[in-house]
Amino acid sequence: MLFGEQKGIIIKNKDKIEKMTYLGIIGPKQMIIILLAFLGIIATIIALIDISKSKFSGNDKIVWILVVLTGLLGAILYFTIGKKQKQTN
């Protein structure tokens, strides 16, 4: 191990040395993907709760449930378009 580096495991290959650290397994790209997945799940759950509590005309409720289950894009579509289609009493 070299001075000034984090603790980790050094794996020696034929001509190069690769260093793996336990804390460095998840990088910035993976953190962004995890954050987007988490936001997608939360937005989908919130949209499904809102759809279940709301009244829609005809089969619109079933259609919006299917759209929202497609993921983050479906939840975004519901919040931008679907909320305007709800019936008010």
N, CA, C and O of each residue as an XYZ file, in Angstrom:
356
protein
N       0.824     -1.164      0.000
C       0.000      0.000      0.000
C       0.882      1.247      0.000
O       1.943      1.265      0.625
N       0.446      2.267     -0.691
C       1.223      3.490     -0.798
C       0.817      4.476      0.280
O      -0.293      4.413      0.809
N       1.731      5.396      0.606
C       1.433      6.401      1.616
C       0.369      7.371      1.114
O       0.347      7.716     -0.067
N      -0.526      7.815      2.025
C      -1.511      8.825      1.706
C      -2.736      8.302      0.976
O      -3.594      9.100      0.599
N      -2.854      7.016      0.763
C      -4.024      6.466      0.079
C      -4.955      5.832      1.098
O      -4.548      5.508      2.214
N      -6.220      5.658      0.697
C      -7.208      5.041      1.563
C      -6.909      3.566      1.718
O      -6.260      2.951      0.872
N      -7.399      3.009      2.819
C      -7.231      1.579      3.027
C      -8.069      0.827      2.008
O      -9.175      1.256      1.680
N      -7.573     -0.259      1.516
C      -8.303     -1.050      0.544
C      -7.554     -2.317      0.221
O      -6.614     -2.691      0.923
N      -7.962     -2.964     -0.821
C      -7.340     -4.196     -1.255
C      -6.624     -3.915     -2.573
O      -7.189     -3.307     -3.481
N      -5.403     -4.356     -2.662
C      -4.653     -4.197     -3.901
C      -4.632     -5.546     -4.607
O      -4.212     -6.550     -4.031
N      -5.083     -5.565     -5.847
C      -5.090     -6.781     -6.647
C      -4.049     -6.594     -7.738
O      -4.109     -5.623     -8.492
N      -3.108     -7.503     -7.828
C      -2.050     -7.388     -8.833
C      -2.419     -8.223    -10.051
O      -2.599     -9.437     -9.953
N      -2.528     -7.566    -11.189
C      -2.682     -8.263    -12.456
C      -1.313     -8.341    -13.105
O      -0.327     -7.915    -12.503
N      -1.224     -8.870    -14.310
C       0.078     -9.074    -14.959
C       0.901     -7.793    -15.025
O       2.028     -7.768    -14.530
N       0.375     -6.744    -15.615
C       1.168     -5.532    -15.807
C       0.629     -4.310    -15.082
O       1.220     -3.234    -15.173
N      -0.449     -4.449    -14.383
C      -1.001     -3.267    -13.721
C      -1.524     -3.625    -12.341
O      -1.807     -4.784    -12.037
N      -1.638     -2.619    -11.538
C      -2.153     -2.795    -10.188
C      -3.468     -2.034    -10.097
O      -3.527     -0.839    -10.386
N      -4.508     -2.730     -9.697
C      -5.811     -2.097     -9.512
C      -6.079     -1.999     -8.023
O      -5.792     -2.925     -7.264
N      -6.629     -0.876     -7.618
C      -6.942     -0.681     -6.218
C      -8.451     -0.574     -6.052
O      -9.111      0.202     -6.743
N      -8.983     -1.358     -5.132
C     -10.410     -1.303     -4.845
C     -10.585     -0.833     -3.404
O      -9.951     -1.367     -2.495
N     -11.431      0.148     -3.198
C     -11.749      0.575     -1.844
C     -13.208      0.272     -1.576
O     -14.052      0.374     -2.467
N     -13.492     -0.099     -0.352
C     -14.863     -0.452     -0.013
C     -15.792      0.754     -0.073
O     -16.956      0.622     -0.453
N     -15.295      1.914      0.294
C     -16.133      3.111      0.269
C     -16.302      3.648     -1.145
O     -17.245      4.397     -1.401
N     -15.444      3.300     -2.042
C     -15.489      3.824     -3.393
C     -16.213      2.932     -4.381
O     -16.109      3.140     -5.590
N     -16.943      1.946     -3.890
C     -17.645      1.029     -4.784
C     -18.753      1.754     -5.543
O     -18.946      1.518     -6.736
N     -19.478      2.635     -4.859
C     -20.560      3.377     -5.497
C     -20.024      4.749     -5.884
O     -19.648      5.547     -5.025
N     -19.994      5.011     -7.174
C     -19.494      6.284     -7.671
C     -20.611      7.281     -7.902
O     -21.768      6.991     -7.594
N     -20.291      8.449     -8.438
C     -21.290      9.492     -8.662
C     -22.378      9.075     -9.649
O     -23.544      9.424     -9.467
N     -22.006      8.335    -10.689
C     -23.008      7.906    -11.667
C     -24.005      6.943    -11.044
O     -25.205      7.025    -11.306
N     -23.508      6.035    -10.222
C     -24.407      5.092     -9.572
C     -25.316      5.791     -8.562
O     -26.477      5.414     -8.403
N     -24.788      6.809     -7.880
C     -25.610      7.559     -6.922
C     -26.737      8.297     -7.639
O     -27.852      8.364     -7.122
N     -26.467      8.849     -8.815
C     -27.501      9.535     -9.592
C     -28.569      8.542    -10.031
O     -29.760      8.849     -9.971
N     -28.157      7.359    -10.472
C     -29.114      6.336    -10.888
C     -29.976      5.891     -9.711
O     -31.188      5.730     -9.855
N     -29.356      5.693     -8.544
C     -30.109      5.300     -7.347
C     -31.090      6.394     -6.953
O     -32.231      6.098     -6.600
N     -30.667      7.653     -7.008
C     -31.539      8.779     -6.658
C     -32.724      8.869     -7.608
O     -33.852      9.076     -7.162
N     -32.490      8.718     -8.917
C     -33.583      8.760     -9.889
C     -34.547      7.596     -9.693
O     -35.760      7.769     -9.819
N     -34.026      6.426     -9.390
C     -34.893      5.271     -9.140
C     -35.748      5.506     -7.898
O     -36.939      5.196     -7.891
N     -35.138      6.055     -6.850
C     -35.870      6.345     -5.621
C     -36.960      7.386     -5.866
O     -38.088      7.230     -5.398
N     -36.625      8.447     -6.599
C     -37.616      9.478     -6.916
C     -38.741      8.912     -7.783
O     -39.903      9.283     -7.614
N     -38.400      8.020     -8.704
C     -39.415      7.388     -9.544
C     -40.376      6.543     -8.741
O     -41.582      6.563     -8.989
N     -39.851      5.794     -7.775
C     -40.703      4.958     -6.932
C     -41.614      5.824     -6.071
O     -42.808      5.547     -5.961
N     -41.064      6.870     -5.461
C     -41.861      7.757     -4.608
C     -42.934      8.471     -5.430
O     -44.085      8.552     -4.999
N     -42.574      8.991     -6.610
C     -43.550      9.682     -7.456
C     -44.655      8.724     -7.905
O     -45.821      9.113     -7.971
N     -44.300      7.487     -8.210
C     -45.302      6.500     -8.621
C     -46.261      6.194     -7.484
O     -47.470      6.112     -7.698
N     -45.740      6.025     -6.286
C     -46.601      5.740     -5.122
C     -47.536      6.908     -4.846
O     -48.725      6.700     -4.602
N     -47.022      8.125     -4.882
C     -47.862      9.310     -4.635
C     -48.945      9.425     -5.707
O     -50.096      9.728     -5.393
N     -48.585      9.186     -6.963
C     -49.564      9.266     -8.046
C     -50.640      8.189     -7.896
O     -51.821      8.465     -8.108
N     -50.246      6.969     -7.534
C     -51.227      5.890     -7.356
C     -52.187      6.198     -6.206
O     -53.382      5.916     -6.302
N     -51.671      6.770     -5.130
C     -52.542      7.156     -4.009
C     -53.516      8.240     -4.452
O     -54.700      8.182     -4.119
N     -53.029      9.230     -5.199
C     -53.897     10.313     -5.675
C     -54.961      9.785     -6.635
O     -56.115     10.210     -6.575
N     -54.583      8.869     -7.511
C     -55.559      8.284     -8.453
C     -56.614      7.497     -7.698
O     -57.801      7.585     -8.014
N     -56.194      6.730     -6.702
C     -57.167      5.906     -5.977
C     -58.166      6.740     -5.179
O     -59.293      6.300     -4.953
N     -57.770      7.932     -4.752
C     -58.664      8.801     -3.977
C     -59.531      9.701     -4.853
O     -60.462     10.333     -4.354
N     -59.239      9.768     -6.143
C     -59.924     10.705     -7.039
C     -60.980      9.997     -7.880
O     -60.971      8.774     -8.022
N     -61.888     10.792     -8.431
C     -62.905     10.279     -9.342
C     -62.576     10.725    -10.756
O     -62.226     11.879    -11.000
N     -62.696      9.782    -11.680
C     -62.468     10.054    -13.099
C     -63.689      9.586    -13.867
O     -64.468      8.774    -13.368
N     -63.855     10.089    -15.068
C     -64.981      9.657    -15.900
C     -64.588      8.421    -16.703
O     -63.451      8.298    -17.159
N     -65.536      7.514    -16.869
C     -65.315      6.322    -17.689
C     -64.178      5.454    -17.173
O     -64.077      5.187    -15.975
N     -63.328      5.021    -18.087
C     -62.202      4.157    -17.747
C     -60.910      4.936    -17.526
O     -59.829      4.348    -17.531
N     -61.005      6.236    -17.336
C     -59.804      7.051    -17.179
C     -58.965      6.636    -15.978
O     -57.737      6.719    -16.024
N     -59.612      6.189    -14.900
C     -58.870      5.787    -13.707
C     -57.974      4.589    -14.016
O     -56.810      4.566    -13.618
N     -58.507      3.605    -14.717
C     -57.728      2.414    -15.071
C     -56.586      2.790    -16.014
O     -55.467      2.295    -15.875
N     -56.876      3.663    -16.966
C     -55.852      4.092    -17.913
C     -54.722      4.811    -17.183
O     -53.550      4.558    -17.462
N     -55.057      5.700    -16.257
C     -54.016      6.438    -15.538
C     -53.217      5.525    -14.622
O     -52.017      5.736    -14.449
N     -53.845      4.525    -14.036
C     -53.091      3.561    -13.224
C     -52.067      2.840    -14.092
O     -50.915      2.680    -13.687
N     -52.474      2.406    -15.278
C     -51.544      1.723    -16.182
C     -50.422      2.647    -16.647
O     -49.274      2.220    -16.770
N     -50.752      3.909    -16.906
C     -49.733      4.875    -17.335
C     -48.728      5.117    -16.208
O     -47.521      5.151    -16.448
N     -49.220      5.283    -14.992
C     -48.339      5.576    -13.857
C     -47.443      4.378    -13.548
O     -46.306      4.561    -13.115
N     -47.925      3.181    -13.759
C     -47.113      1.994    -13.480
C     -45.943      1.823    -14.449
O     -45.104      0.946    -14.245
N     -45.872      2.638    -15.492
C     -44.736      2.562    -16.410
C     -43.477      3.171    -15.808
O     -42.383      2.940    -16.324
N     -43.599      3.935    -14.742
C     -42.423      4.482    -14.067
C     -42.481      5.979    -13.898
O     -43.554      6.580    -13.851
N     -41.306      6.568    -13.808
C     -41.200      7.999    -13.536
C     -41.865      8.837    -14.619
O     -42.519      9.834    -14.312
N     -41.708      8.450    -15.872
C     -42.336      9.202    -16.967
C     -43.863      9.173    -16.847
O     -44.520     10.186    -17.087
N     -44.423      8.036    -16.482
C     -45.871      7.934    -16.293
C     -46.358      8.812    -15.157
O     -47.412      9.440    -15.263
N     -45.595      8.861    -14.065
C     -45.970      9.725    -12.942
C     -45.904     11.194    -13.336
O     -46.770     11.980    -12.951
N     -44.888     11.567    -14.098
C     -44.779     12.953    -14.572
C     -45.944     13.299    -15.483
O     -46.508     14.389    -15.383
N     -46.312     12.379    -16.374
C     -47.471     12.610    -17.245
C     -48.748     12.772    -16.435
O     -49.569     13.638    -16.737
N     -48.920     11.947    -15.411
C     -50.127     12.062    -14.593
C     -50.182     13.418    -13.895
O     -51.223     14.076    -13.899
N     -49.067     13.840    -13.295
C     -49.080     15.108    -12.569
C     -49.250     16.305    -13.488
O     -49.737     17.344    -13.042
N     -48.864     16.198    -14.762
C     -49.019     17.319    -15.676
C     -50.355     17.292    -16.425
O     -50.938     18.345    -16.679
N     -50.842     16.103    -16.779
C     -52.061     15.999    -17.591
C     -53.232     15.422    -16.798
O     -54.343     15.949    -16.852
N     -52.984     14.348    -16.071
C     -54.058     13.597    -15.410
C     -54.780     14.341    -14.309
O     -55.982     14.156    -14.123
N     -54.069     15.177    -13.578
C     -54.724     15.917    -12.489
C     -55.796     16.863    -13.018
O     -56.748     17.186    -12.309
N     -55.642     17.308    -14.265
C     -56.646     18.205    -14.866
C     -57.895     17.446    -15.264
O     -58.952     18.055    -15.432
N     -57.806     16.128    -15.422
C     -58.940     15.310    -15.857
C     -59.793     14.807    -14.704
O     -60.825     14.176    -14.934
N     -59.388     15.070    -13.479
C     -60.159     14.600    -12.325
C     -61.495     15.318    -12.262
O     -61.604     16.493    -12.614
N     -62.511     14.592    -11.806
C     -63.836     15.191    -11.640
C     -63.926     15.825    -10.259
O     -63.480     15.250     -9.267
N     -64.504     17.009    -10.212
C     -64.719     17.670     -8.924
C     -66.193     17.658     -8.615
O     -67.030     17.875     -9.491
N     -66.499     17.405     -7.373
C     -67.917     17.367     -6.938
C     -68.243     18.557     -6.106
O     -69.378     18.701     -5.651
